[in-house]
Amino acid sequence: MQSLDALTREAASLASGGGRAVIPILSEREAEVGRQMQICNACRYCEGFCAVFPAMTRRLEFGRADIHYLANLCHNCGACLHACQYAPPHEFAVNVPRAMAEVRGQTYADYAWPPALGKLYQRNGLTLSLALAAGLALFLMLAVALKGTLWGVPLQGNFYNLFPHNLLVSLFGPVFVFVAVALGMGVTRFWRELKPATSGASVSVSAAAEATDAVLRLKYLDGGHGKGCHDEDDAYTLRRRRFHHFTFYGFLLCFAATSVATLYHYILGWHAPYELPSLPKLLGVVGGVSLMIGTGGLWRLNRRRHALQSDAAQKPMDLGFIALLFLTSASGLALWLGRGTPALALLLCLHLGAVMALFATLPYGKFAHGIFRSAALLRHAVEKRQPNRLQLGSD
Amino acid sequence: MIDVLVIGGGNAALCAALMAREAGASVLLVEASPREWRGGNSQHTRNLRCMHDAPQDVLVEAYPEEEYWQDLLKVTGGLTDEHLARIAIRASSSCRDWMRSHGVHFQPPLSGALHVARTNAFFMGGGKALVNAYFRSAEKLGVHIRYDTPVVSVELDGDRFVAALTAKGERIEARSCVLAAGGFESNREWLSEAWGVNERGERPVENFLIRGTRFNEGVLLKAMIKAGADSIGDPTQAHMVAIDARAPLYDGGICTRIDCVSLGVVVNREAQRFYDEGEDFWPKRYAIWGRLVAQQPGQIGYSIIDRKAIGRFMPPVFPGTVADSLPELARKLGLPEAAFVETINAYNAACRVGTFDHTALDDCHTEGLAPAKTHWARPIDTPPYYGYALRPGVTFTYLGLRVNDQSAVHFNGRPCPNLFVAGEMMAGNVLGKGYTAGVGMAIGTAFGRIAGTQAAKAASTLKEARHAIA
């Protein structure tokens, strides 16, 4: 349903014509971001915090693409909410982190590929994620149990004795390819919408380097002054940034472990399981521990986040993703530690269930935020290098 | 008994509380507002005017004491106290490290604010972020804080502070006290007394909007003056800006300003122009337009521009009234159509357009028009046309309590031993008239810190005296 405000604006725009672009009809959430950006653009006190406000000041009007761009630039650090003289209970009710979060959630669904699956975002909750992981694990257990090997049968610590390598590849390979294609298609659609709205210029090396730096260092969770972002109150803290680093780099290390193992398997003919101090195991153990620390911390911070600061409707999606990452790393480590015990088969089923559930939900869950935000940051790095066509004089 | 009682919750009050606490005093800070509205007018501020002799972190070039003083002399038209002004100016050069130690962050100036990078240090996130940081630091240091506690008067023993009385009838004793409860700009009754009834039989104040906090009722200021404290500043004067007529009654803050005045014309309710819109750069002129609009019938003005101006001024918070023709714009704004068209046509005909440049005092002006527009005069002839209704927006009042360089309250020219005042309640000592960006925060920070230090000292002197007797 479109808001009255959007209708009015469009009507006014249509009525006056006069060479101005007609503002496409906005959703209620988008119109709310537009309303708040109009207020912020007349204030600008927050311009030092992050990329959103400098990007905002290059605009006088906020169309759909601008709003999607700004919403994905926003890292929900909360600095502008706590610093805002117009935040609730002020009648302007400016709450940029929440307004942005609500649109952001919508953009993930809007640009999802295939489009029909975009609806999954709304259902991608904590319960669903865990139920999926449990269901898959149970299914595997059932299959293994039917073979009579679920508990205690010596596998010589080698899980390929249970699930042959080729079976695993045929299960995970297609899922992985689908995930990559779905996310790639989604972000391409997003990019096409954003590009003309962000100067239309192409990516330069320096822009790419700057955006990469912003992604890898989580620059915009530093508050602009390096002291961090907000969780439960107006104190700046680096906790969220650090736990996110643990999570992100833990995930990358686990991914690297798998990649190296794949190379070992196909190129060197070295077959799993690998033991310490082999590279895949080293990467996997460090990554797994890091992922557990990171997701544990993010979970706690997410639960304690200031009520005004986020979109409550998205918490299940956030927590679902965090829980799956935690479960994946925890079960992976448990599998390694329990490799010589009768529980190996059971642990393996649990781990594979978690990994499968994680992968299956990747394109339609919280994971998408990394892809969309990186794209927005890259467009920002490109746009800021273009001359500003506005000459607003002084304030 | 508490050592130091600080009344107020804005920048000056917080500076006083922090300094007193750092000096070892036990401190209670009472803020009239609930927590979510804390910080008084400081929550709407943005920067601190800083003296510096060489580039310093976020400040470029130099802004020496003498230049700062001359700027202050100019904007106040001499209504200042050089001794006190120089104290504030010098303090502004060295207070930022202290501010940082209490969690305030400064930012390198960006986008629209580059031209003030020399004179003003910007708070990252603005004044509310500063207020949050100070409250947080104060809590951490053990300053007791109470919200929803307006103070209505103080109890004196001769010229000595004894206790404060809250609106709820509570009596709070302390060894010394800092008053930092702001001006009276949100007290509409009091403003109305000052402005009275004009020659048209109107009460102009009824059409004034208050840009800042609704909690600056001036109750304590009035009580102090009634109790015989020496006052300073014209009680009828207030800093006033022309702001969007649709702004909220209180707390509209910075975003309600309309910055396109110098790019077009301004007419009153009768569709007549009344002042040179292009007299000087807008930042140097915006403060006089509040008063100009206040003098118009119905206390309303209309800033009129055409499409040529779009993208050349800070975007207003509310969309303007848009029309494709001048008569249509007049109708939409509720202005007399014929008179409006005549005014614009007369203006357009009088424009002598040279080389338009809104970053310089250009040569576009009017000829044979009264009042003239002396710069940036270009015909209003390119639809769509935009109109913004303007109202006077009160920023702060000038009336305050007279102080010395220890920020002490005075009775009959004699300083109180244990009662001090800071912030807007005494800014009139330095800023008797006018305004320039960041000077209010400079005064509030300097005298807030002085008042806090002196209050702690007064409390400890009192304690020592008691010990000596015991």
Boltz contact constraints between the chains, C-beta under 6 A:
constraints:
  - contact:
      token1: [A, 16]
      token2: [B, 322]
      max_distance: 6.0
  - contact:
      token1: [A, 16]
      token2: [B, 324]
      max_distance: 6.0
  - contact:
      token1: [A, 16]
      token2: [B, 384]
      max_distance: 6.0
  - contact:
      token1: [A, 18]
      token2: [B, 324]
      max_distance: 6.0
  - contact:
      token1: [A, 18]
      token2: [B, 383]
      max_distance: 6.0
  - contact:
      token1: [A, 18]
      token2: [B, 384]
      max_distance: 6.0
  - contact:
      token1: [A, 39]
      token2: [B, 255]
      max_distance: 6.0
  - contact:
      token1: [A, 39]
      token2: [B, 317]
      max_distance: 6.0
  - contact:
      token1: [A, 41]
      token2: [B, 315]
      max_distance: 6.0
  - contact:
      token1: [A, 42]
      token2: [B, 255]
      max_distance: 6.0
  - contact:
      token1: [A, 42]
      token2: [B, 315]
      max_distance: 6.0
  - contact:
      token1: [A, 42]
      token2: [B, 316]
      max_distance: 6.0
  - contact:
      token1: [A, 42]
      token2: [B, 317]
      max_distance: 6.0
  - contact:
      token1: [A, 43]
      token2: [B, 254]
      max_distance: 6.0
  - contact:
      token1: [A, 43]
      token2: [B, 255]
      max_distance: 6.0
  - contact:
      token1: [A, 45]
      token2: [B, 46]
      max_distance: 6.0
  - contact:
      token1: [A, 45]
      token2: [B, 126]
      max_distance: 6.0
  - contact:
      token1: [A, 46]
      token2: [B, 125]
      max_distance: 6.0
  - contact:
      token1: [A, 47]
      token2: [B, 110]
      max_distance: 6.0
  - contact:
      token1: [A, 48]
      token2: [B, 107]
      max_distance: 6.0
  - contact:
      token1: [A, 48]
      token2: [B, 124]
      max_distance: 6.0
  - contact:
      token1: [A, 57]
      token2: [B, 111]
      max_distance: 6.0
  - contact:
      token1: [A, 60]
      token2: [B, 315]
      max_distance: 6.0
  - contact:
      token1: [A, 83]
      token2: [B, 125]
      max_distance: 6.0
  - contact:
      token1: [A, 83]
      token2: [B, 126]
      max_distance: 6.0
  - contact:
      token1: [A, 83]
      token2: [B, 128]
      max_distance: 6.0
  - contact:
      token1: [A, 83]
      token2: [B, 129]
      max_distance: 6.0
  - contact:
      token1: [A, 85]
      token2: [B, 43]
      max_distance: 6.0
  - contact:
      token1: [A, 85]
      token2: [B, 44]
      max_distance: 6.0
  - contact:
      token1: [A, 85]
      token2: [B, 128]
      max_distance: 6.0
  - contact:
      token1: [A, 85]
      token2: [B, 253]
      max_distance: 6.0
  - contact:
      token1: [A, 89]
      token2: [B, 36]
      max_distance: 6.0
  - contact:
      token1: [A, 91]
      token2: [B, 248]
      max_distance: 6.0
  - contact:
      token1: [A, 224]
      token2: [B, 124]
      max_distance: 6.0
  - contact:
      token1: [A, 225]
      token2: [B, 105]
      max_distance: 6.0
  - contact:
      token1: [A, 225]
      token2: [B, 124]
      max_distance: 6.0
  - contact:
      token1: [A, 234]
      token2: [B, 132]
      max_distance: 6.0
  - contact:
      token1: [A, 390]
      token2: [B, 311]
      max_distance: 6.0
  - contact:
      token1: [A, 391]
      token2: [B, 312]
      max_distance: 6.0
  - contact:
      token1: [A, 392]
      token2: [B, 112]
      max_distance: 6.0
  - contact:
      token1: [A, 392]
      token2: [B, 313]
      max_distance: 6.0
  - contact:
      token1: [A, 392]
      token2: [B, 314]
      max_distance: 6.0
  - contact:
      token1: [A, 393]
      token2: [B, 313]
      max_distance: 6.0
  - contact:
      token1: [A, 393]
      token2: [B, 358]
      max_distance: 6.0
  - contact:
      token1: [A, 394]
      token2: [B, 115]
      max_distance: 6.0
  - contact:
      token1: [A, 394]
      token2: [B, 283]
      max_distance: 6.0
  - contact:
      token1: [A, 395]
      token2: [B, 112]
      max_distance: 6.0
  - contact:
      token1: [A, 395]
      token2: [B, 314]
      max_distance: 6.0
